[in-house]
Amino acid sequence: MSIQGDVLSTTIASTDARVVAVEAIPVALPLRRSVGFASGTITIADNVLVRVYSDAGLVGCAEAQPRPYTYGETQGSILRAVRDWFAPRLEGVDPVAHERARAVCAGLSGNRCARAAVEVALADLAGQLVGVSCGRMLGGASDSLPVACMISFGTPEEMAQDAVALHERLGITTFKVKVGRDVALDVASVRAVREAVRDATLYVDANRGWTLAQAREAQPALLELGVQAIEEPLDLADAAGRQQLSEASPIPIGGDESCLSLTDVAREVAGPVSQVSIKIARTAFVESAAILAYCRATATRAIIGSQYEGALGAWASIAFAASDAELATTPIEAANFLDLAGDLVTPPEIVDGRVTVPDQPGLGVLVDPGALSRYRSDG
C-alpha cells in the first residue's frame, strides 16, 4: 500500500472532525506591473480566498483566480458559488473523506476555479487534521522541484531582461515565453530570451492568439531556437487547423485552455495535443491525478502550469507536483507570484532554480491576518 493509503487509512478512523463553515473572501493583490498575454491582461489580482473551518479549530485555505476569458468565471461568480452552493452542502462533512465531500458538492456545472479552491482548502484542512503534508499525502515523490517561469509580453529587450533577472537572481533556467502577437515580434522575443540565457529550456504559449498561417510561419524559427513545445497556438474553434498544424509540426503542440477536464484531455490527446498543462487552480488534486494517470497511460508529457497564482496557489501546485517521480523532474510553473507586490502567505523560496516541498501539515502555510486585512476588497 502507498504512503498516501497508509496515512489516510489509519487516520480516517481516528478523526471525527467536521466542517462547520466555508468562507469566501474577495482580495485585490497588487501587481508590480501589468501582466500581458494573448488572451488578456492582468493589472491587479482580483482573487478569492477560500477558507474551510472545522470543529477541531483548524482552517484549510486555498486561492481561486478568476479568468473570465478562459473559464467564464469572475470574482463575483466564484464568491456566489462558494457561498451559495458549496458552503451549505459541506457543513457537517468529514474533510478527510474527500470523495464524500465531492459527492455532496456535485450538481453544479462549470465553476471550475471555485470548485478547485474548495477542494484544495479541504485537502489543506485534512492534512492538518491528520498531521501530514499535502505533498506527502499525494505521493511524496520528491522534497524539491525544479521551477519554470512565464515571461509575459513586453519588448524583446524587456522580455530578455526578465529572463536574465530570474536566471541570475533565482537560478531559473526554464521559461515559457508568451507569444501570440505579430509573428516577427514573437520570434524576436523568443530569440532575445534565447540569446540572453543561452542554455535555457524554452517553450512558448500563444494563448490561442495565432492563425494557422501565422503558426506555420513561426514554426521554422522557433525550431531553430530550440523551442520544445508550442502551447495553444490557435483558436480552439479552429479544430481542423489545430489538427493540420499538429500533424505537420516539428514541435509538439501543448494543450492548456483546451484541457480543462479529464474528458477534454482524452479528446485532445487523441487529436492535436502531445503535452498537457495540468492546473491545480481548475482541477484541484483528485481530477488532476486522473489527468496525470491518463497522460502516463498514453505516453503524453504532462507539466504543471500556472494561472498567475499568488503564493497560496503556488504552494498547492508544488504539493501536487511532488506527487509523482517523473512529474517532480519536470520544471513546474510556480514562480509567477513574483509579479505580485503583496500576498496573503509566505511565498516559496526559489534557490538555484528549485523550490523545497513543505513538510508541515496540509499546504504548510498560514494566511497572514495583517495582509488579509490590507488586501481584502469587501469593505
N, C-alpha and C positions, 0 to 999 in steps of 0.2 A: 504493500500500500504506500502511496506517496506521502510526503510530509504533510501536504495540504489535507489529505484524507485523515491522517493520524490526528492532526490538530483539531479538525472540525469534529471528528467522531468522538473524541474524548471530551470536548468542551461543550458541545450542544447539550449534552445531558446534564452538565454541571452549572449552566447558567440559565436562569429563568427571567432574565431582563426583558422588558417590553418597551416598545416605542410609546412615548407619551405625547410627543408633539413634533411637528415638522414645520420649519420656518424658512421663508424665502425673503431675502433682503436685497434690494437693488443697490448696487455700488457703481461709482464712477471713478475708475482708476486712471490717473493722468498718464499720458504717454510723453516721453522725452521729445518725440516728434511724430508727425503723422506717418502711418504705415500704408503703403500703396501696393496694389497688385491688380491684375486684370479684371477681377470680379468686384472690386470695391476698395474703399479707403477707410481706414480706422483713424479717427482723430482723438478718441477717448474710449477707454474700455468700459462700456456700459454693461457690466456683467451682473450675475446674480449669485449671491452666497446662499447655499442651501445648508441648513443645519437640522440634524435629526437628533432629538433628545430621548434619553432612556430614563427609566425609573431608577437606574443604578447611579445616576448623577453624571454619566458620561455623555458626550456630544460628538456625533460624527459630522464632518464638514466636507463640502465639495463646491466646485465652481462651475457655473454654466455660462457659456459665451454665446450670446445671440449672433446669428449670421443670417439675416433676413434674405439675402441674395442667394443663399445656398439651401437653407432648410425652411425658410418661411417663418422662422421664429424671431420674435422681438423680445426685448427685456420685459415688456408688459405681458406678452403671452406666456413667457416662462413663469413669471410671478403668478399668473392666474392658474396655470396648470398645476403648479406645486401646491398652491394654497387651496384650490377648489377641488382638485381631483386626487392628488397623491396624499396630501396630509390627512384627510378624514379616513381614507382607506388603510393607512398604515398604523393608526392608533391601535395599540394592543398587540401588534405583531412582534414576533421574536426576530430581532435584527440579524441573528446568526443564521436563521433558516431563510436564506436569501431566495430560494425558489418559491417559498410560500409568500414572501413579500412581493416578488414579481407577479405571482398569480393574482393577488388581491388588487394589484395596480393595473392589471390588464384591461383592455377595452377602450383605451384612448389611443386613437391613431395619431401618427405624426408625433410632434412634440419630443423629438429625439434628444435634444440637448437638456430639456427639463427632466426627462426620464433618466438620462445617463447621470445627471448630477445627483438625483435622488438615490440611484443605485450605488454610486461611489460613496456618498455620505453614509449609507447603510453599511457598506464594506469597511469604511473607516471606523464606524462605531463597533462593528462586530470584532474587528481586530483589537480594539481597545478592551472590549469585554473579555476576550479570551487571552489577552496579553501577547499577541503575535502581530508582527508587521504584515501589512498587505502584501509586500513583496515576497515574504516567506509563505504566506497563505496561498498565494497564486502559483507558487512553484519554487521560488528561491534559487534560481539557476545561477545567479551571479550577485556579487556585492558591489560591483561598479560597472558603469556603462559608458561607451563612447557617445559623444554628443555631436549632433549636426545643428546647423543654424540656418535659417532662411535669410536671404538678402533681398530686401524689398526694393521697390522702384526708386530710382534716382538717376543721375547721370552715370555713365560708365565709370567715371572717375570716383564719384561718390560711392558707388557700389563696391568698387575695388578697395577703397579706403575702409569701408565697413568690414570687408573680409580680412584685410590686414590687421585691423584693430582686434578683431575677435581671435585671430591666429596668434598675434603677439601677446595679447593680454591673457587669453584663456587656453591657448594651445589647440583651438578647434581647427580641424583640417578637412571637414566635410561641410559643404554648403549647398543648399537648394536655392538656386538663383531664380528670382521671379522674372518671367518673360510674358509675352502676350501683347506686346505693343507693336510698333513698326519692326519688321524683321531686321533691318540693318542696325537699328538701335539695340535690339535684343542681342544680336550676335556680338556687337561691340561691347555690350555689358558683360557677357559671359567671357569674352576674350580678355577684358580688363581684369576680371577676377582671376582667370587662369594665369595671366602674366604676373599678377600681384602675389599670388600664393601658388607657386609652380607645382608643388606636389599635392595640391588639394584634390579631393574627390568631389566631383561636381555632378549634380543633376538639376534639371530645370523644371519649372512649373508655369504653364501658360494660363492656368485657371480658365480654360475654355475660350481664350482670347484670340486665337488664330483662326483663319480659314484654312481649308485643306491646301490651297495653293501656297499660303504663307508657311505652313508647317513643312511642306515639301521643299520650299526654298531654303528654310533654315537648317534642314537636316544635314546636308554635307558639311557645313561649317561647324555645327555642333559636334558631329562625329570627329572632325579633325581636332577639335578642342578637348576631346576625351570625355564628353558628357555621357553619363552612364544610363540615364533614363529621361524621358520627356513625360511629365505628368499632365494629364488632361489638356492636350493640345487644342482640341476642337469643341465646339458647342455640342452638348450631349444629344441634341435633336438631330444632328447630322450622323446618324447611325452608319449609313453607307460610307461616308467619308472617313469616319473613325476606323472602320474595318479595312478600307483600302489603304489608309496610312499605315496601319499596323502590319498588314501583310507585306508592304514594301519597305518598311522602316528598318534600317540597320541598327537603330537604337530602340531598346524596349520602351513600350508605352505604359505609363503608370496610371492607375485609377485612384481617384480621390472623391470628387463630388459624384461620380458615377457609382461609388461603392459605399452607399450609406448603410447597408444592411447585409446580412449573410445572403439573402436572396439576390440582392444586387451583385454581390461579389461573384456568386455562382454564374450569373448571366454574363458578367463582364469578362471573367476568366475564360469562359467558353468563346468569347468574342475577341475584342481588341487588346485586352489588358494582360500584361505579364508581370506587373508589380502592383501590389495593393497597399495603400496607405490606411492603416488602422488608426482610428482616432478615439481615444477613451471618452472624449467630450461628446461623442454621439452614440457609441455602442457600449460604454461602460466596460465592466470586466467580463461578464458572462458571454454576451454576444461577441465581444472581441476575441475571447478564447475560441469560440466556434469558428470565427472567421480565420483565425490563425491556423486552426486544425485543418480547415478546408484548403488553405494555401499550402500547407505541408503535404496534404494528400494529392494535390495537383501540381506539385513542384513549382509553385508560384512564389516569387520573392515577396516577403512582407516587410514593411517598415512601420515604425510608429511615427505618425505625423503630428503636426501641431495645428491648433486653431487660434494661434496667437494667444494662448492661455496666459493667465497670471501664474504666479509661483504655485498656488494651490493646485491648479490644473496640471502643471508640470510635474508635481510630486505624484499625482495619480498616474500619469503616463510612465513615469520612472518605475513605479511599483509594478505595472503590467509588463514593461519591457524586461524586467528581471525574471519573468515567469518562465522563460524558455531559453535554452542554451544557445540556440542559433540566433534567436532574436537579440539576445544580450550581446552579441558581437557586432550587431548592425547599428550604426550611429542613429540615435534617437533625436527627433526634433524637440529638444527640451531646453532651448536657450532663449526663446523669444520673449520671456518675461523680462529680459534685459532691456527691452524697449519701454518698459514702464518706469515712470518716475516715482511711483508709490505702489505698495502692495499690501495684502492682508496678512501674509505669513512670511516667515523667514524663507528667502529663496534658496534654491540649490546652489552649492558652491562648485564651480567648474574649475578643475585643476588639471593641467596637461591634457585638455580635451576630454576629460572624463568626469562623471558625477558619481558620488557614492550613494548606494541604495540604503535608505534608513533602516535601522534595526529596531526602532521604537515601535510600540504597538500602533496598529492602524496605519495611516499615512505618515505618522511620525511628526506632525507639525500641529501647532495650535494657532488659532486666529488671534491676532494682536487686538485687544479691545480698543486701544487708542487709535489704531489705524482704521478699524471698522467705524468708529465714531467720526473720524475725519472724512472717510470716503463714501459712507452710505448716503444715498440720494433720495431718501424718503422723508426728509424733513427733520 
